[in-house]
Amino acid sequence: MENFGDTEYSRFDISSFEADVISCVRRIESEDISSDDIDDILRRISTMYDEFDSKETISYIRHTLCMTNEEYKDECMYYAGIRSKLSSLLGQLYSMIKAGYPQNEIRRIPLSDYPESFHSATYIHSDDRLGELFLKEAMLISEYERLLNDARVSYGAKSYTLGGISSYFKSTERNIRQKAFYAYSDFFRMNEEKIDGLFDELVKVRHEIAVRSGFDNYTEYSSCLKHRSFTREDISLLRSKICEFIVPVRDRLNEKKAEELNIPSVRYYDEEYYPHRAEFCHFAGEIFRNVMDICSRIPQFSGIVRATAFDVFPKRGKMNGSYCAYVKNKDLPFVFANITGSYADYRVLFHEISHAVGIALSGRTDMGVDIAEFCAYGGEMLLCGYGGEEDKFFSSYKKDILIDKINFVPYGILCDEFENNVYDAPFMSPSERKDMFAELERKYMPDGRYEDSDILRKGTYWYRQAHIFTEPFYYIDYVPAALNAMELYIISEDDLLSATEKYLKFAGENSLLYSDRIVAAGLSNVFGEDSIKKVITPVIKELEISLQ
């Protein structure tokens, strides 16, 4: 394993980058430039962009490792501030290349064949105000992250972080789970006005970014920046099919869970509780060592894991949560987590390591989120099959992941519809947004789980979802990934080797389109008319549930 602490850092010089782009523009304007010269320009700019991306990533990692370190918080703000200028410069250069200059026989190259640096730049118009807006967006995101990271919740005679008190959500005592969730939710109740204000500002800032970039709204802007093979019409069909085929399965699973727990119905404070998960107790270090051992059993995973840097144990000042990053110039994957010995820790590590594998096998850091998330979700399922002496445990664990994916899909599509509505109508009031979220909950999760919580009945459950604040329209990419991961589960139960081959084929493809990779791997296009039914039918049989 690599050591991230040895990674050197210095601030990216935007002035030097601007001078290089101007020099390239002058070369393009020359009458004797050739296609080989264009290739040379592309390589030169790509190298400089990789330097920018790598330095921005290092600054972000160091900021999340110690949120109290003002130096790297300031560095993150610096990169947010210069991003629009960099994009504007690249957009100018790309436009000149795309024009073709036929008199010099410069060949036209499809956008997908250009360096990663050009992909988003081509949609950003030059506007001096954009730099201020991107910086404002970054500051609002940082304020939200700091608010949650610094939160302290009183429970009993002690004070907990939001992550700390969440350990009680899995208690075997229902009244403890309930009281812990009351305390947790009380933080959001006390900060309701502040969170509403932050999000309202974010929505308006993003709307202005979109308009100044030539779009009607942020929904359109975001769609153009993401490498997706599906349309809003496809998503509309997906929503209806999820309501028809997945929501009833989720509801039946909750009914079955209520019967097993001998309670009238599953409430929000019961959702994370499963007796066998609550009883699980391992040392975090033991879990980490077991995961490393499991990864070593798949050759393609083994080499990548050895080349990855890890920081996976909690410490004071460290950001909550988990992620995988990639420092391109160092060819260094980095896995960030906060494992404590809980049942979920295996899934967290499987997920983030599989992100690293997806990047390494395809050689692309610019893949769409849908592709990245199938690599992660599929990896969770796949790695459970290589548990060795712990096969019985991981067979049960894999089925739990399957159940979690079913529970997630209606919520994931709900979040996407919420965001779509929010950014299509950016001047909606905070109360209107919350009312709309509550209405969508009744559509996708119609089991009245908030009867005893005033703050959650108001439509505020999304306050805790960091992606809604930090990375809009992320949830729709989780949904097809989760559905295809369910499909991979069924395949792996019959033939683990076949499932492994399909996963590695998907991850190793070079295409930026999710649909291309799904076809190559021999999996289902979940946006098809009958695909959801095809995916969920064997899952229902596997889980031995009846919808009658």
Stockholm file with secondary structure:
# STOCKHOLM 1.0

chainA/1-548         MENFGDTEYSRFDISSFEADVISCVRRIESEDISSDDIDDILRRISTMYDEFDSKETISYIRHTLCMTNEEYKDECMYYAGIRSKLSSLLGQLYSMIKAGYPQNEIRRIPLSDYPESFHSATYIHSDDRLGELFLKEAMLISEYERLLNDARVSYGAKSYTLGGISSYFKSTERNIRQKAFYAYSDFFRMNEEKIDGLFDELVKVRHEIAVRSGFDNYTEYSSCLKHRSFTREDISLLRSKICEFIVPVRDRLNEKKAEELNIPSVRYYDEEYYPHRAEFCHFAGEIFRNVMDICSRIPQFSGIVRATAFDVFPKRGKMNGSYCAYVKNKDLPFVFANITGSYADYRVLFHEISHAVGIALSGRTDMGVDIAEFCAYGGEMLLCGYGGEEDKFFSSYKKDILIDKINFVPYGILCDEFENNVYDAPFMSPSERKDMFAELERKYMPDGRYEDSDILRKGTYWYRQAHIFTEPFYYIDYVPAALNAMELYIISEDDLLSATEKYLKFAGENSLLYSDRIVAAGLSNVFGEDSIKKVITPVIKELEISLQ
#=GR chainA/1-548 SS CBCGGGCCCCCCCHHHHHHHHHHHHHHHHSTTCCHHHHHHHHHHHHHHHHHHHHHHHHHHHHHHHCTTCHHHHHHHHHHHHHHHHHHHHHHHHHHHHHHCCGGGTCCCCCGGGSCTHHHHHTTCCCCHHHHHHHHHHHHHHHHHHHHHHSCCEEETTEEECHHHHGGGGGCSCHHHHHHHHHHHHHHHHHTHHHHHHHHHHHHHHHHHHHHHTTCSSHHHHHHHHSCCSCCHHHHHHHHHHIIIIIHHHHHHHHHHHHHHHTCSSCCTTTTTCCHHHHTCCCCHHHHHHHHHHHHTTSHHHHHHHHTCEEECSCCTTCCSSCEEEEEGGGTEEEEECCCCSCTTHHHHHHHHHHHHHHHHHHTCSCCCHHHHHHHHHHHHHHHHTTCGGGHHHHHHHHHHHHHHHHHHHHHHHHHHHHHHHHHHSTTCCHHHHHHHHHHHHHHHSCSCTTTTCHHHHTSCGGGGCHHHHHSTTCHHHHHHHHHHHHHHHHHHHHCHHHHHHHHHHHHHCCCSCHHHHHHHHTCCCTTSTTHHHHHHHHHHHHHTCCCC
#=GC SS_cons         CBCGGGCCCCCCCHHHHHHHHHHHHHHHHSTTCCHHHHHHHHHHHHHHHHHHHHHHHHHHHHHHHCTTCHHHHHHHHHHHHHHHHHHHHHHHHHHHHHHCCGGGTCCCCCGGGSCTHHHHHTTCCCCHHHHHHHHHHHHHHHHHHHHHHSCCEEETTEEECHHHHGGGGGCSCHHHHHHHHHHHHHHHHHTHHHHHHHHHHHHHHHHHHHHHTTCSSHHHHHHHHSCCSCCHHHHHHHHHHIIIIIHHHHHHHHHHHHHHHTCSSCCTTTTTCCHHHHTCCCCHHHHHHHHHHHHTTSHHHHHHHHTCEEECSCCTTCCSSCEEEEEGGGTEEEEECCCCSCTTHHHHHHHHHHHHHHHHHHTCSCCCHHHHHHHHHHHHHHHHTTCGGGHHHHHHHHHHHHHHHHHHHHHHHHHHHHHHHHHHSTTCCHHHHHHHHHHHHHHHSCSCTTTTCHHHHTSCGGGGCHHHHHSTTCHHHHHHHHHHHHHHHHHHHHCHHHHHHHHHHHHHCCCSCHHHHHHHHTCCCTTSTTHHHHHHHHHHHHHTCCCC
//
